[in-house]
Amino acid sequence: MLQAFYTKKLEVVLVGLENRELATTPLLVLANKIDLEPHISEPELIRELNLDYIVDNPWLVIPISALRLVNIDQVIQWLMKQSGKN
């Protein structure tokens, strides 16, 4: 999970995504704190993390607000789908 309003740490996340051990692991990126402004948009986040180049495993970006429980249902649905328990 990364803070959607604090984009300075995207470089650290990007380095982690280059790990070959993750090449076939489903990836869920939670962009938290979307209730704060300014925050990075979903398309910007996909571009900054080069997610559109990941083709060997499923990935999804979900903008959330953990504080306000925004989109938490989508997180649970995706996790259940990836675990095969939907």
C-alpha positions in Angstrom: 0.0 0.0 0.0 1.3 3.4 -0.8 0.0 6.9 0.1 -1.6 8.4 -3.0 -0.8 11.9 -1.9 2.9 11.3 -1.2 4.5 10.5 -4.5 8.1 11.0 -3.5 8.4 7.3 -2.5 7.3 5.9 -5.9 10.9 5.3 -6.8 11.3 2.9 -3.9 8.1 1.0 -5.0 9.4 0.9 -8.6 12.6 -0.8 -7.5 10.6 -3.4 -5.6 8.5 -4.1 -8.6 11.6 -5.0 -10.6 12.3 -8.0 -8.4 12.2 -11.1 -10.6 10.7 -13.2 -7.8 7.5 -11.2 -8.2 7.3 -11.9 -12.0 4.4 -14.3 -11.6 2.8 -13.0 -8.4 -0.5 -11.2 -8.6 0.0 -7.6 -7.7 -2.5 -5.3 -5.9 -1.5 -1.7 -5.5 -3.6 0.2 -3.0 -3.4 3.9 -3.4 -4.4 5.0 0.1 -5.5 8.4 1.3 -7.4 9.5 -1.8 -9.4 11.6 0.6 -6.4 14.0 0.8 -5.4 16.5 -1.8 -3.5 16.6 -3.9 -3.2 12.9 -4.7 -1.9 11.0 -7.7 -4.5 9.7 -10.1 -4.8 6.0 -11.0 -3.6 6.6 -14.6 -0.6 8.5 -13.3 0.2 5.8 -10.8 0.1 3.1 -13.5 2.4 5.2 -15.7 4.9 6.0 -12.9 5.1 2.4 -11.8 5.2 1.0 -15.4 2.4 -1.3 -14.5 1.2 -1.4 -18.1 4.4 -3.4 -18.9 3.5 -6.2 -16.5 1.9 -8.8 -18.8 2.8 -12.1 -17.1 0.7 -11.7 -14.0 -2.5 -10.0 -13.0 -2.3 -6.6 -11.4 -4.8 -4.0 -10.3 -4.6 -0.5 -8.8 -7.4 0.4 -6.4 -7.6 3.9 -5.0 -8.7 3.7 -1.4 -9.3 5.6 1.8 -8.8 3.2 4.6 -10.1 5.9 7.0 -13.4 6.3 5.2 -13.5 2.6 4.0 -13.7 3.8 0.3 -13.3 0.9 -2.1 -12.3 -1.6 0.6 -15.0 -4.0 -0.8 -13.1 -4.0 -4.2 -9.9 -4.9 -2.4 -11.6 -7.9 -0.7 -13.2 -9.0 -3.9 -9.9 -9.0 -5.8 -8.1 -10.8 -3.1 -10.8 -13.5 -3.0 -10.7 -13.9 -6.8 -6.9 -14.2 -6.8 -7.0 -16.8 -4.0 -9.6 -18.8 -5.9 -12.2 -18.5 -3.2 -14.9 -16.4 -4.9 
